[in-house]
Amino acid sequence: MTDLICVGAIAGAYGVRGEVRLKSFTADPQAIADYAPLTTADGSRDFTVAILRPVKGGFAARLSGITTKEEADALRGTELYAPRDKLPSLPDDEFYHADLIGLVVFDTGGAELGRVKSVQNHGAGDLLEITGPGLKDSVLLPFTREAVPTVDLGAGRIVADPPEGLFPD
Protein backbone atom coordinates (compact mmCIF):
# COMPACT_ATOMS: atom_id res chain seq x y z
CA MET A 1 0.00 0.00 0.00
CA THR A 2 1.19 3.46 -0.81
CA ASP A 3 1.95 5.90 2.00
CA LEU A 4 0.54 8.85 0.04
CA ILE A 5 -3.14 9.16 -0.86
CA CYS A 6 -4.47 11.56 -3.50
CA VAL A 7 -6.84 13.91 -1.66
CA GLY A 8 -7.40 16.62 -4.26
CA ALA A 9 -6.41 18.32 -7.47
CA ILE A 10 -5.86 21.86 -8.64
CA ALA A 11 -8.36 22.77 -11.37
CA GLY A 12 -6.64 26.06 -12.21
CA ALA A 13 -6.27 29.64 -11.09
CA TYR A 14 -9.13 31.45 -9.37
CA GLY A 15 -8.87 35.20 -9.65
CA VAL A 16 -5.68 37.19 -10.15
CA ARG A 17 -4.00 36.96 -6.73
CA GLY A 18 -2.63 33.43 -6.90
CA GLU A 19 -5.68 31.65 -5.54
CA VAL A 20 -6.54 28.25 -7.01
CA ARG A 21 -9.72 26.32 -7.69
CA LEU A 22 -9.25 23.20 -5.59
CA LYS A 23 -11.17 19.95 -6.09
CA SER A 24 -11.30 17.89 -2.90
CA PHE A 25 -11.62 14.10 -2.97
CA THR A 26 -12.01 13.73 0.80
CA ALA A 27 -15.20 12.52 2.52
CA ASP A 28 -15.54 15.95 4.14
CA PRO A 29 -14.39 18.20 1.28
CA GLN A 30 -13.30 21.12 3.50
CA ALA A 31 -11.17 18.78 5.62
CA ILE A 32 -8.55 18.68 2.84
CA ALA A 33 -6.81 21.63 4.52
CA ASP A 34 -6.45 19.60 7.73
CA TYR A 35 -4.18 17.08 6.01
CA ALA A 36 -1.53 19.64 5.00
CA PRO A 37 1.18 19.87 4.06
CA LEU A 38 -0.05 18.36 0.80
CA THR A 39 2.57 17.21 -1.69
CA THR A 40 2.74 16.77 -5.43
CA ALA A 41 2.90 13.22 -6.83
CA ASP A 42 6.67 13.38 -7.24
CA GLY A 43 7.16 14.96 -3.81
CA SER A 44 8.98 17.95 -5.28
CA ARG A 45 6.61 20.55 -3.78
CA ASP A 46 4.47 20.77 -0.70
CA PHE A 47 1.76 23.23 0.27
CA THR A 48 -0.25 24.34 3.23
CA VAL A 49 -3.84 25.04 2.23
CA ALA A 50 -6.26 27.75 3.31
CA ILE A 51 -9.83 27.23 2.11
CA LEU A 52 -11.29 30.65 1.30
CA ARG A 53 -14.82 29.92 0.07
CA PRO A 54 -16.87 27.36 -1.86
CA VAL A 55 -16.99 27.88 -5.63
CA LYS A 56 -18.49 25.85 -8.45
CA GLY A 57 -16.66 22.53 -8.65
CA GLY A 58 -14.73 22.89 -5.40
CA PHE A 59 -13.16 25.64 -3.34
CA ALA A 60 -11.22 28.81 -3.84
CA ALA A 61 -8.05 28.21 -1.87
CA ARG A 62 -4.70 29.75 -1.16
CA LEU A 63 -1.62 27.52 -1.33
CA SER A 64 1.59 28.46 0.44
CA GLY A 65 4.17 29.93 -1.93
CA ILE A 66 1.68 30.68 -4.72
CA THR A 67 1.17 34.43 -5.11
CA THR A 68 0.39 35.09 -8.78
CA LYS A 69 -2.21 33.97 -11.28
CA GLU A 70 0.60 32.61 -13.48
CA GLU A 71 1.94 30.41 -10.67
CA ALA A 72 -1.59 29.17 -9.96
CA ASP A 73 -2.22 28.48 -13.67
CA ALA A 74 1.01 26.47 -13.88
CA LEU A 75 -0.38 24.09 -11.24
CA ARG A 76 -3.54 23.22 -13.24
CA GLY A 77 -4.05 19.46 -13.17
CA THR A 78 -1.65 18.90 -10.27
CA GLU A 79 -2.82 16.18 -7.91
CA LEU A 80 -2.24 16.75 -4.20
CA TYR A 81 -1.33 13.96 -1.80
CA ALA A 82 -1.47 13.54 1.96
CA PRO A 83 0.33 10.98 4.12
CA ARG A 84 -1.92 8.01 4.91
CA ASP A 85 -1.30 8.41 8.66
CA LYS A 86 -2.85 11.92 8.61
CA LEU A 87 -6.12 10.64 7.12
CA PRO A 88 -8.97 9.21 9.17
CA SER A 89 -9.10 5.42 9.42
CA LEU A 90 -11.75 3.85 7.22
CA PRO A 91 -14.48 1.37 8.15
CA ASP A 92 -13.82 -2.23 7.08
CA ASP A 93 -15.97 -1.91 3.96
CA GLU A 94 -14.36 1.29 2.61
CA PHE A 95 -11.07 1.62 0.76
CA TYR A 96 -8.78 4.29 -0.58
CA HIS A 97 -8.73 4.13 -4.38
CA ALA A 98 -4.93 3.91 -4.33
CA ASP A 99 -5.19 0.63 -2.39
CA LEU A 100 -7.44 -0.99 -5.02
CA ILE A 101 -5.26 -0.19 -8.03
CA GLY A 102 -3.14 -3.18 -8.99
CA LEU A 103 -5.21 -5.80 -7.15
CA VAL A 104 -5.85 -9.04 -9.05
CA VAL A 105 -9.54 -9.74 -9.72
CA PHE A 106 -10.93 -13.28 -9.59
CA ASP A 107 -14.45 -14.53 -10.21
CA THR A 108 -16.29 -16.50 -7.53
CA GLY A 109 -15.03 -19.74 -9.12
CA GLY A 110 -11.39 -18.68 -8.72
CA ALA A 111 -10.68 -17.82 -12.37
CA GLU A 112 -8.57 -14.72 -12.87
CA LEU A 113 -10.44 -11.91 -14.63
CA GLY A 114 -7.72 -9.27 -14.70
CA ARG A 115 -6.22 -6.50 -12.62
CA VAL A 116 -7.59 -3.16 -11.37
CA LYS A 117 -6.11 -0.41 -13.55
CA SER A 118 -8.05 2.53 -12.11
CA VAL A 119 -11.06 3.53 -10.05
CA GLN A 120 -13.48 5.86 -11.80
CA ASN A 121 -16.57 7.69 -10.69
CA HIS A 122 -18.96 9.29 -13.15
CA GLY A 123 -21.55 10.26 -10.55
CA ALA A 124 -23.46 7.04 -9.97
CA GLY A 125 -20.81 5.25 -7.90
CA ASP A 126 -17.31 3.88 -8.20
CA LEU A 127 -16.31 1.66 -11.12
CA LEU A 128 -13.23 -0.56 -11.18
CA GLU A 129 -11.47 -0.49 -14.54
CA ILE A 130 -10.26 -4.06 -15.10
CA THR A 131 -7.62 -4.94 -17.69
CA GLY A 132 -6.04 -8.26 -18.47
CA PRO A 133 -4.59 -10.54 -21.13
CA GLY A 134 -7.96 -12.16 -21.90
CA LEU A 135 -9.71 -8.81 -22.36
CA LYS A 136 -9.79 -6.98 -25.69
CA ASP A 137 -10.82 -3.75 -23.96
CA SER A 138 -10.91 -2.75 -20.32
CA VAL A 139 -14.08 -3.63 -18.41
CA LEU A 140 -15.81 -1.30 -15.93
CA LEU A 141 -17.01 -3.33 -12.95
CA PRO A 142 -19.44 -1.63 -10.55
CA PHE A 143 -17.78 -1.39 -7.15
CA THR A 144 -20.81 -2.53 -5.17
CA ARG A 145 -21.15 -5.17 -2.48
CA GLU A 146 -23.16 -7.29 -4.93
CA ALA A 147 -20.59 -7.18 -7.75
CA VAL A 148 -17.51 -7.17 -5.49
CA PRO A 149 -18.28 -9.24 -2.38
CA THR A 150 -14.65 -9.55 -1.23
CA VAL A 151 -11.66 -7.21 -1.14
CA ASP A 152 -8.58 -8.68 0.53
CA LEU A 153 -5.88 -6.01 0.59
CA GLY A 154 -3.48 -8.27 2.48
CA ALA A 155 -3.65 -10.94 -0.21
CA GLY A 156 -3.77 -8.37 -3.01
CA ARG A 157 -6.99 -9.76 -4.46
CA ILE A 158 -10.60 -9.01 -5.18
CA VAL A 159 -13.34 -11.59 -5.64
CA ALA A 160 -15.97 -10.37 -8.08
CA ASP A 161 -19.41 -11.63 -9.00
CA PRO A 162 -19.88 -9.53 -12.14
CA PRO A 163 -23.20 -9.03 -13.89
CA GLU A 164 -23.87 -11.62 -16.62
CA GLY A 165 -22.14 -10.78 -19.90
CA LEU A 166 -19.78 -8.15 -18.49
CA PHE A 167 -16.71 -10.34 -19.02
CA PRO A 168 -16.18 -12.57 -22.07
CA ASP A 169 -16.58 -16.31 -21.47
C-alpha positions in Angstrom: 0.0 0.0 0.0 1.2 3.5 -0.8 1.9 5.9 2.0 0.5 8.8 0.0 -3.1 9.2 -0.9 -4.5 11.6 -3.5 -6.8 13.9 -1.7 -7.4 16.6 -4.3 -6.4 18.3 -7.5 -5.9 21.9 -8.6 -8.4 22.8 -11.4 -6.6 26.1 -12.2 -6.3 29.6 -11.1 -9.1 31.5 -9.4 -8.9 35.2 -9.6 -5.7 37.2 -10.2 -4.0 37.0 -6.7 -2.6 33.4 -6.9 -5.7 31.7 -5.5 -6.5 28.3 -7.0 -9.7 26.3 -7.7 -9.2 23.2 -5.6 -11.2 20.0 -6.1 -11.3 17.9 -2.9 -11.6 14.1 -3.0 -12.0 13.7 0.8 -15.2 12.5 2.5 -15.5 16.0 4.1 -14.4 18.2 1.3 -13.3 21.1 3.5 -11.2 18.8 5.6 -8.6 18.7 2.8 -6.8 21.6 4.5 -6.5 19.6 7.7 -4.2 17.1 6.0 -1.5 19.6 5.0 1.2 19.9 4.1 0.0 18.4 0.8 2.6 17.2 -1.7 2.7 16.8 -5.4 2.9 13.2 -6.8 6.7 13.4 -7.2 7.2 15.0 -3.8 9.0 18.0 -5.3 6.6 20.5 -3.8 4.5 20.8 -0.7 1.8 23.2 0.3 -0.2 24.3 3.2 -3.8 25.0 2.2 -6.3 27.8 3.3 -9.8 27.2 2.1 -11.3 30.6 1.3 -14.8 29.9 0.1 -16.9 27.4 -1.9 -17.0 27.9 -5.6 -18.5 25.8 -8.5 -16.7 22.5 -8.7 -14.7 22.9 -5.4 -13.2 25.6 -3.3 -11.2 28.8 -3.8 -8.1 28.2 -1.9 -4.7 29.8 -1.2 -1.6 27.5 -1.3 1.6 28.5 0.4 4.2 29.9 -1.9 1.7 30.7 -4.7 1.2 34.4 -5.1 0.4 35.1 -8.8 -2.2 34.0 -11.3 0.6 32.6 -13.5 1.9 30.4 -10.7 -1.6 29.2 -10.0 -2.2 28.5 -13.7 1.0 26.5 -13.9 -0.4 24.1 -11.2 -3.5 23.2 -13.2 -4.1 19.5 -13.2 -1.6 18.9 -10.3 -2.8 16.2 -7.9 -2.2 16.8 -4.2 -1.3 14.0 -1.8 -1.5 13.5 2.0 0.3 11.0 4.1 -1.9 8.0 4.9 -1.3 8.4 8.7 -2.8 11.9 8.6 -6.1 10.6 7.1 -9.0 9.2 9.2 -9.1 5.4 9.4 -11.7 3.8 7.2 -14.5 1.4 8.1 -13.8 -2.2 7.1 -16.0 -1.9 4.0 -14.4 1.3 2.6 -11.1 1.6 0.8 -8.8 4.3 -0.6 -8.7 4.1 -4.4 -4.9 3.9 -4.3 -5.2 0.6 -2.4 -7.4 -1.0 -5.0 -5.3 -0.2 -8.0 -3.1 -3.2 -9.0 -5.2 -5.8 -7.2 -5.8 -9.0 -9.0 -9.5 -9.7 -9.7 -10.9 -13.3 -9.6 -14.5 -14.5 -10.2 -16.3 -16.5 -7.5 -15.0 -19.7 -9.1 -11.4 -18.7 -8.7 -10.7 -17.8 -12.4 -8.6 -14.7 -12.9 -10.4 -11.9 -14.6 -7.7 -9.3 -14.7 -6.2 -6.5 -12.6 -7.6 -3.2 -11.4 -6.1 -0.4 -13.6 -8.1 2.5 -12.1 -11.1 3.5 -10.1 -13.5 5.9 -11.8 -16.6 7.7 -10.7 -19.0 9.3 -13.1 -21.5 10.3 -10.6 -23.5 7.0 -10.0 -20.8 5.2 -7.9 -17.3 3.9 -8.2 -16.3 1.7 -11.1 -13.2 -0.6 -11.2 -11.5 -0.5 -14.5 -10.3 -4.1 -15.1 -7.6 -4.9 -17.7 -6.0 -8.3 -18.5 -4.6 -10.5 -21.1 -8.0 -12.2 -21.9 -9.7 -8.8 -22.4 -9.8 -7.0 -25.7 -10.8 -3.8 -24.0 -10.9 -2.7 -20.3 -14.1 -3.6 -18.4 -15.8 -1.3 -15.9 -17.0 -3.3 -13.0 -19.4 -1.6 -10.6 -17.8 -1.4 -7.1 -20.8 -2.5 -5.2 -21.1 -5.2 -2.5 -23.2 -7.3 -4.9 -20.6 -7.2 -7.8 -17.5 -7.2 -5.5 -18.3 -9.2 -2.4 -14.7 -9.6 -1.2 -11.7 -7.2 -1.1 -8.6 -8.7 0.5 -5.9 -6.0 0.6 -3.5 -8.3 2.5 -3.7 -10.9 -0.2 -3.8 -8.4 -3.0 -7.0 -9.8 -4.5 -10.6 -9.0 -5.2 -13.3 -11.6 -5.6 -16.0 -10.4 -8.1 -19.4 -11.6 -9.0 -19.9 -9.5 -12.1 -23.2 -9.0 -13.9 -23.9 -11.6 -16.6 -22.1 -10.8 -19.9 -19.8 -8.1 -18.5 -16.7 -10.3 -19.0 -16.2 -12.6 -22.1 -16.6 -16.3 -21.5 
